[in-house]
Amino acid sequence: RIRRPVNVPIDIFSEEIRFYQLGEEAMEMFREDEGFIKEKERPLPANEFQRQVWLLFEYPESSGPARAIAIVSVMVILISIVSFCLETLPMFRDELEHLGDAPRPRDTNSTEPYRSATFTDPFFILETLCVIWFCFEFLVRLFACHSKAIFFKNIMNIIDIVAIIPYFITLGTELVAQQQQEKEEGPGQPQSQQAMSLAILRVIRLVRVFRIFKLSRHSKGLQILGQTLNASMRELGLLIFFLFIGVILFSSAVYFAEADEESSYFTSIPDAF
């Protein structure tokens, strides 16, 4: 194997490999030894129109319009994340729950259909606009991709699907609840059933937080950070192991130091963790 001397820069050593015509295999082995990650080949669509669309949505550096679309996509992702965080503030959450718990007027002469408070909520409207963009972007990229099988195996595309699904589940649940509310004439759902439905919806909405990973599609820095963490898994595991050893040693010392104290809060070594 070819070994680079410490006092020789990488670029000069690479030029020497090319000068002596050692071949691509030697260059690949050298780059692998130096820690360079071999980029996977990403074939472009054969159709000219699909290729242009794919470059537009997948390669922001390919043109000015592609860069503009990437900026719009990042802005929509940030708006969606900020909206997801703001709607959990007590001032907004209490107002929405108050509107949702308000009794429906039972005026038999009224012809106005009943509308759930969710559909008039500004956060829901903003979420709808963001999901429209996400769906449009996903469908366009699905149409223009080289291979549908490879497209659905990509982890970032799976995250795109997972980030969109909660909206449609919430929308379907609200539509079903609205239809039941319009049909019923007696008392509403039991409180236990309503509480269970709300709990399920909260868990489903939690999946929306995965949209933050969509930012890595448009950031080379985040992609490099992810690859660095992936390449350093063994070292990170050793670091966690040594931290665990320290926790065991110091928690044992604290426990035995206060073992004779009746008012001690450390009744066992796990309590001293």
N, C-alpha and C positions, 0 to 999 in steps of 0.2 A: 504493500500500500504506500501511497505517496504521503509523506509527512512534511508539513510546512515548518521551516525553522522559525523560531520565535522572533528573530530580528528581521524577518522578511514580511512586508505588508501583504495583505490578502490579494489586493488588486495586481500587484507585481507578480505574485506567485501564479495567479490565474493567467496572466499574459505569458508567462513562461510555459505553462501547460499547453497553451494554444500555439506558441512558437515552435515547440518541439513536436507538435501534432500527436499528442498522446491519445487523442480521441475523446469523444463525449462521455464514455464510460468513466475514464479517469477524472474528468471534470465533475461528473455527478458524484463520484466517491469523495472527491476533495470537498465539494460543497456540503455533502452530508456530514463529513468529519468536522467541518467548521460550524455546524449547527444551522445551516440554511435549510429551510423547508421547501421541498419541491412542490411547486404549484401544480394543482390538478388541471388537466386539460378540460376546458369548458367549450365544447363545440357550439358553433352558432347555427341557427336554423338555415336550411338550404334555400328556402323561399326568400326572395329579396325583401318583400314587404314585411314578413315576419322578422327577418333579421334586423331591419331598421327599427321596428317596434321594440324588439328585445334589447337592442342597444340603447334605446330611448329610456327604458324603464329599469334596466339592469346595470348599465355602465354610465354613471353620472359624468365621468370624465370624457366621454366620447364626443359630446357636443354641448353647445349652450342650452338648447331646449331640454336635453337630458339632465343637465345640472339644475335647471329651473324646476323640473318635475321632482328631482330629489329634494330640493329645498321645500317645496310644497308638501311633500310626503313627511319630511321631518317636522314641519310646523304642525301638521294635522296630528301626528303622533304625540307631540308635546302638548297640544291643546287637549287631546283625549286624556292624557295622564293627569294634567292639571285639573281637568273637570272631574276625573275619578277621585282625586284627593279632596277637592273642594266640596263635593256633594256629601262628604261624611262629616262636615262641620256641623255642630249642634244647631246653629241658627238656620241652616238649610234643611237638615234632617228633621227637626221638630216641625218645621212648616209643612214639609211634604207629608209627614205622618198625620198632621192635623187635617190636611186636605183629604188624605186617604181614609181617615176615620169618620169624616163628616157624613151624616146620614143623607141618603138620596131623597129628595123631595118626591112625594107620591101624589102629584097632581094628575088626576086622571084626564084632565082636559088638555094637558100639555102634550105637544107632538114632538118636542125636541128630544133627540135620542140621548141616552145617558153616556157620558164620556168619563173614562177613568182619569183621576188626577195625574197619573203617570204620563199620559199623552200630552198634557199641557205643561208639564214640568220643563223649565228651560234646560236643565241638564240632560233630560231625555231627548229634547230636540237637538241639542248640540251633539249628543252621542249618535243620533241618527245621521246627522250630516257627516260625522267622522266615519261611521260604518259605511256610508255610501261611497266615500272615497276609497276606503280599504277594499271594499268589494270590487269596485271598478279597477283598482290597481291589480288585485289578485287575478281577476278574470282576464284582463289584458295580458298579464304575464303568462297565465296558463295557456292562452290562445297562441302566444308567440314563442313558447318554449320549444326547444329542440326535441325533447322526449318527455311525454307525460309521466312515465314511470320514474324517471330520474327527478322530475320536478317534485313529485309527491314524496320522494325519499329525502329531499333536502330538509334539514331541521328548521331552517328559517321559514320555509313555506308551511311546515306543520304549525309553527308558532303563529303564522298569519291566520290559519284556519281556526286554531284554538282561541285566538283573540277576538274573532268575529262571532263565533258560535253563541257566547252568552247573550248577545243582544237579541238574536232571533229566538232564543229560548224564553227570554224575558218578554219579548213582544208576543209570542204565542201564548204564554201564560196569562198576560194581561187581556188579550183578546178573548180567551176562553172565560176568564173571570167576568169580563164585561157582558158576554152573551148570557152567562148564568144569571148575572145581576138583572138583565133585562127581562128574562123569562120568569124569574121567581116572583111570587106575590106575597109569600110569607116572610118569616125571619131569614136572615142571611146565613152564611156558613157558620158552623160551630167555631168557637174561638180556638180550639185545639188544632183544627184543620187549617185555619188561617195562619196560626203561628208556625205550623210545620211548613206551609207554603212559603212564608217569608224567610224561614231559615234556609230552605233549599235555594231560594233566589239569591240570598246573601252569599252562599257558597259558590253559586254559579257566577255571580258578578265578581267574585274575588279573582276569577281566572283572567279578568280584564287587565290585571296588573302585569301579565306577561307581555303586554304591548311594549313595555320598556325595552324588551330585547329586540324589538324591531329597529331600534336606533342603530344597532350594530351593523345592520345592512348598509347603512350610509356613512359609517365611520371606520376608516382604516385603523385608527388607534384602538378602538374597542375590539376589532378583529385580532389585532396583534396581541392585545392583552389577553384575550381568550386563548389564543394559541400558546402564549407564554405560560398561562396557568395549566393548560393541558400538558405541556412539555415538562412542567415542574411538579407533577402530581406526586412523584416518589419523594422529592425533597420536602414538599408540603406535608406529606404523610409522616415523615421522620420528625418534622418540626412539631406536629400535633402530638406525636408519641412522646417527645421530650417534655412538652408542656404538661402532658398527663402525668409523667413521672414526677415533675415538680409539684403538681397538685396533690398527688398521693403523699409525698414526703412532708409537705408543709401542713396538710390537713391532719396527718397522723401526729405531727408534733403539737399542733394546737389542741387536738383531742386529749392526748396524754398529759399535756401541761395543765388542763383544766378538768381532768377526770375526777378529782376529789371535791370540786366545787359543786354544791347542790344547785346553785342558781346559774350554772353554766348553760349557755344556749347550744353548746356542742355536745349533744348526747351520744353521738356516734361519729365515726370517720366520714361517712357520706354527708352528714349534716355540716361538717367542716369544709366540705368542698367549696 
